[in-house]
Amino acid sequence: MKKYIYSTNKLADDDFYALREIAETTTDSQELHKLAKYVNNDIRYWVAKNSNTSSNDLLYLSHDVSDKVGFQVAQNPNTPEEALRYLVNRYKSDYPILNAVLRNPNISTDILIKFVSNYGESISFNPNISSEVIIQLARVDHGFSNYNVYSNLAMNPNTSLEALKLIVPKLKKISRQYKINNPARNPACHLARLVANHPNASKELISQCKIFLSNYTPSIKNLHGYSVYIWTLNDILRRYLDEDWYSEEEIEDMGGEDALLDEAEQDFDAEFIPESDEDGIFRSEGTRVGTYSTLKEAEAKANSISDRCEIWDEDSGCWVI
């Protein structure tokens, strides 16, 4: 390997990019140790980002004069607790860096507790939060971040029954925040399903979630089994004119309703599939074409009709995903 002079910033372009590649990709801790002290902060940035950089070098880099180096130190899974604690004190008013620190699995519980009220969403993404922090997150009202915080907790296998019980009473408020009656698009309905499916949920809690979901069932009351819904052109046209999707001002900017409907028809001709995320929050019920006693029958019917079909579980009050 070529011997570089690590104490100078006066390198040819080829040498600089070679060093950057080393800092980014090497697994040699000794090379990373040398580059951690390199005068050019672009090189130190890649050292801080490298998952093979030692905890001692990351502690050293946490004191770096460059904020972008500090940001990478905050994200590195090898960064020790001592360095993270220093970054919290140094960047307490810098959202991107503080956000990264609070998501780092090595951050201590006492620091997380201090930021639960104002940085709850960031903390809820941390895969290593303690039961104490989870309880605090479930207890606090996070405003319009409620859904994001509580859904992260509901997907965390370490969330206790006590914490889940604190989330359920907040479902109605979350539903009102979004003002969406469609259960496939209402985040509160998705959250209720996550809580009900959590391994620590009790039968009583599952029952409470089902009662909540029953108020948002899109199909006929007292219906049992599995209902098949299909997306028709009319469903797509309704979606394009839904005020929850486009405001009146946006529709006007697009050329009015006629232009919007022309766009919808083009989407339909191009085998438009409803926008959705992996959990189906944004799916629409479409038009019901029939209800079947078993899921197998419903799937067979849906497959025989169109790839635009969705299946609604009448008894569980949720979409089959």
C-alpha positions in Angstrom: 0.0 0.0 0.0 1.2 3.5 -0.9 2.6 5.4 2.1 0.7 8.7 2.5 1.8 11.7 4.5 -1.1 12.1 6.9 0.0 15.4 8.4 -0.4 17.5 5.2 -3.5 18.8 3.4 -1.5 19.4 0.2 -2.3 16.3 -1.8 -2.8 15.7 -5.5 -6.5 15.0 -6.4 -5.7 11.3 -7.0 -4.1 11.0 -3.6 -7.0 12.7 -1.9 -9.6 10.4 -3.5 -7.4 7.3 -2.7 -7.3 8.3 1.0 -11.1 8.9 1.0 -11.7 5.4 -0.4 -9.5 4.0 2.3 -11.3 5.9 5.0 -14.6 4.8 3.6 -13.9 1.1 3.0 -10.9 -0.2 5.0 -11.3 -2.6 7.8 -7.8 -2.0 9.1 -8.2 -0.3 12.5 -4.6 1.0 12.3 -5.2 2.8 9.1 -8.4 4.3 10.4 -6.6 5.4 13.6 -4.1 7.3 11.5 -6.8 8.9 9.2 -8.9 9.9 12.3 -6.2 12.6 12.8 -5.9 13.6 9.2 -6.0 17.4 8.7 -8.7 17.3 6.0 -12.2 17.0 7.6 -13.6 15.2 4.5 -11.3 12.3 5.3 -12.2 12.4 9.0 -15.9 12.4 8.0 -15.5 9.0 6.3 -13.5 7.6 9.2 -16.4 8.6 11.5 -18.8 6.9 9.2 -16.8 3.7 8.8 -18.4 0.9 11.0 -14.9 -0.5 11.6 -13.6 2.6 13.3 -12.8 1.8 17.0 -14.7 3.3 19.9 -11.5 5.1 21.1 -11.1 6.8 17.7 -14.9 7.7 17.7 -14.5 9.2 21.1 -11.6 11.3 19.7 -13.7 12.3 16.7 -16.6 13.4 18.9 -14.5 16.4 19.8 -13.9 17.2 16.1 -14.3 20.9 15.0 -16.4 19.8 12.1 -20.2 19.3 12.7 -20.5 16.9 9.8 -17.9 14.6 11.5 -19.8 14.9 14.7 -23.0 13.8 12.9 -21.4 10.7 11.6 -20.0 9.9 15.1 -23.5 10.2 16.5 -24.8 7.6 13.9 -22.0 5.1 14.2 -23.1 2.0 16.2 -19.6 1.7 17.7 -19.7 5.1 19.3 -19.3 4.7 23.1 -21.7 6.1 25.6 -19.1 8.6 26.8 -18.8 10.1 23.3 -22.6 10.2 22.9 -23.0 12.0 26.3 -20.4 14.6 25.1 -22.3 15.1 21.8 -25.6 15.7 23.7 -24.1 18.5 25.8 -22.3 20.0 22.8 -25.2 19.8 20.3 -28.2 20.2 22.6 -29.8 22.7 20.2 -28.7 21.0 16.9 -31.7 18.8 15.9 -30.0 16.6 13.3 -27.1 15.6 15.5 -29.1 15.3 18.7 -31.7 13.2 16.8 -28.9 10.9 15.6 -27.5 10.6 19.2 -31.0 9.7 20.6 -31.4 6.9 18.0 -28.0 5.4 18.8 -28.4 2.1 20.6 -25.5 2.9 23.0 -27.1 6.0 24.5 -27.9 5.7 28.2 -31.4 5.6 29.7 -31.0 8.7 31.9 -30.3 10.9 28.8 -33.2 9.5 26.9 -35.6 10.2 29.8 -34.6 13.9 29.7 -35.6 14.2 26.1 -38.8 12.1 26.0 -41.2 15.1 25.9 -39.5 16.9 23.0 -37.8 14.2 21.1 -40.1 11.3 21.6 -40.3 10.3 17.9 -36.5 10.1 17.6 -36.2 8.0 20.8 -39.0 5.7 19.7 -36.8 4.6 16.7 -34.0 3.5 19.0 -33.9 -0.3 18.9 -32.4 -0.6 22.4 -34.6 1.6 24.6 -35.4 0.3 28.1 -38.8 -0.6 29.5 -38.6 2.6 31.6 -38.2 4.7 28.5 -41.0 2.9 26.7 -43.4 3.6 29.6 -42.5 7.2 29.5 -43.0 7.5 25.7 -46.4 5.8 26.0 -47.5 8.1 28.8 -46.5 11.4 27.1 -48.7 13.2 24.6 -46.5 13.9 21.5 -48.9 16.0 19.6 -49.0 15.2 15.9 -46.1 12.8 16.4 -48.4 10.6 18.5 -49.0 8.0 15.7 -45.3 7.7 14.8 -44.2 7.3 18.4 -46.9 4.9 19.5 -46.7 2.7 16.3 -43.0 2.4 16.9 -43.7 1.2 20.4 -46.4 -1.2 19.2 -43.9 -2.7 16.8 -41.2 -3.0 19.5 -41.3 -6.6 21.0 -40.0 -5.2 24.3 -43.0 -3.0 24.9 -44.9 -4.3 28.0 -48.6 -4.7 28.5 -48.5 -1.7 30.8 -47.2 0.5 28.0 -49.7 -0.9 25.5 -52.5 -0.1 27.9 -51.4 3.5 27.9 -51.6 3.7 24.1 -55.1 2.4 23.5 -57.0 5.3 25.2 -55.2 7.7 22.8 -56.6 6.0 19.7 -59.6 8.3 19.5 -57.5 11.4 19.7 -55.2 10.2 17.0 -58.2 9.5 14.8 -59.5 13.0 15.3 -56.1 14.5 14.5 -56.2 13.0 11.0 -60.0 13.3 10.4 -60.1 10.3 8.1 -63.1 7.9 8.4 -61.7 5.4 6.0 -60.2 2.6 8.2 -57.6 1.7 5.5 -56.2 5.2 5.6 -56.8 6.2 9.2 -53.5 5.8 11.2 -55.4 5.2 14.4 -56.9 2.1 12.9 -53.5 0.8 11.9 -52.2 1.5 15.4 -55.1 -0.4 16.9 -54.2 -3.4 14.7 -50.5 -3.2 15.8 -51.4 -3.1 19.5 -53.9 -6.0 19.1 -51.2 -8.1 17.3 -48.5 -7.4 19.8 -47.3 -10.6 21.6 -47.8 -8.9 25.0 -51.3 -7.7 24.4 -53.9 -9.2 26.7 -57.3 -10.6 25.6 -59.0 -7.6 27.2 -56.7 -5.2 25.3 -57.3 -7.0 22.0 -61.1 -6.7 22.6 -60.8 -3.0 23.2 -58.9 -2.6 19.9 -61.5 -4.6 18.0 -64.3 -2.4 19.5 -62.4 0.7 18.3 -62.0 -0.8 14.8 -65.6 -1.8 14.6 -66.5 1.9 14.5 -64.5 2.3 11.2 -65.7 -0.8 9.3 -66.3 0.2 5.7 -68.7 -2.7 5.0 -72.2 -3.7 6.0 -72.9 -4.2 9.7 -73.4 -7.8 11.0 -71.5 -9.1 8.1 -69.0 -12.0 8.7 -66.2 -13.6 6.8 -64.1 -11.9 4.1 -65.3 -9.2 1.8 -63.6 -8.5 -1.6 -63.3 -4.9 -2.7 -62.2 -3.8 -6.1 -60.8 -0.5 -7.4 -62.9 0.8 -10.3 -62.4 3.9 -12.4 -65.0 5.7 -10.2 -63.0 4.8 -7.1 -59.9 6.4 -8.6 -61.9 9.5 -9.7 -63.2 9.8 -6.1 -59.7 9.5 -4.7 -58.4 12.3 -7.0 -61.1 14.6 -5.8 -60.7 13.7 -2.2 -60.1 16.9 -0.2 -57.7 14.9 2.0 -55.5 14.4 -0.9 -55.6 17.7 -2.9 -56.8 21.0 -1.6 -59.0 23.2 -3.7 -56.0 25.5 -4.4 -53.9 22.5 -5.6 -56.8 21.3 -7.9 -57.1 24.8 -9.4 -53.3 24.9 -10.0 -53.5 21.6 -11.8 -56.1 23.0 -14.2 -59.3 22.2 -12.4 -61.3 19.1 -11.8 -61.6 18.2 -15.5 -57.8 18.1 -15.9 -57.5 16.1 -12.7 -60.1 13.5 -14.0 -58.2 13.2 -17.3 -55.1 12.4 -15.3 -57.0 9.8 -13.3 -58.3 8.1 -16.4 -54.7 8.0 -17.7 -53.6 6.3 -14.5 -56.4 3.8 -14.8 -55.5 3.0 -18.3 -51.9 2.5 -17.2 -53.2 -0.1 -14.6 -53.0 2.3 -11.8 -52.6 0.6 -8.4 -53.7 2.6 -5.3 -50.8 4.2 -3.4 -50.0 2.2 -0.3 -47.2 1.6 2.2 -46.2 -1.9 3.4 -48.8 -1.8 6.2 -51.7 -0.8 3.9 -52.5 2.4 5.7 -53.3 4.3 2.5 -55.4 1.5 0.8 -59.0 2.3 0.0 -62.0 0.1 0.4 -63.1 0.6 -3.3 -66.3 -1.1 -4.2 -67.5 -4.3 -2.5 -68.2 -7.1 -4.9 -68.9 -9.9 -2.4 -68.4 -11.6 1.0 -67.1 -15.1 1.5 -66.9 -17.4 4.5 -63.2 -18.3 4.1 -60.1 -16.3 3.2 -59.2 -18.9 0.5 -62.5 -18.3 -1.3 -62.1 -14.5 -1.1 -58.5 -14.7 -2.4 -59.7 -16.9 -5.3 -62.4 -14.4 -6.2 -60.1 -11.5 -5.9 -57.5 -13.2 -8.1 -60.1 -14.0 -10.8 -61.2 -10.4 -11.0 -58.3 -8.0 -10.9 -55.0 -7.1 -9.3 -56.8 -4.0 -7.9 -58.7 -6.0 -5.3 -58.4 -5.7 -1.6 -59.8 -8.1 1.1 -61.4 -6.9 4.3 -61.7 -9.2 7.3 -65.2 -8.5 8.6 -64.6 -10.2 12.0 -61.2 -8.6 12.8 -62.1 -5.2 11.3 -58.9 -4.9 9.3 -57.5 -5.4 5.8 -55.9 -8.7 4.9 -52.3 -7.7 4.1 
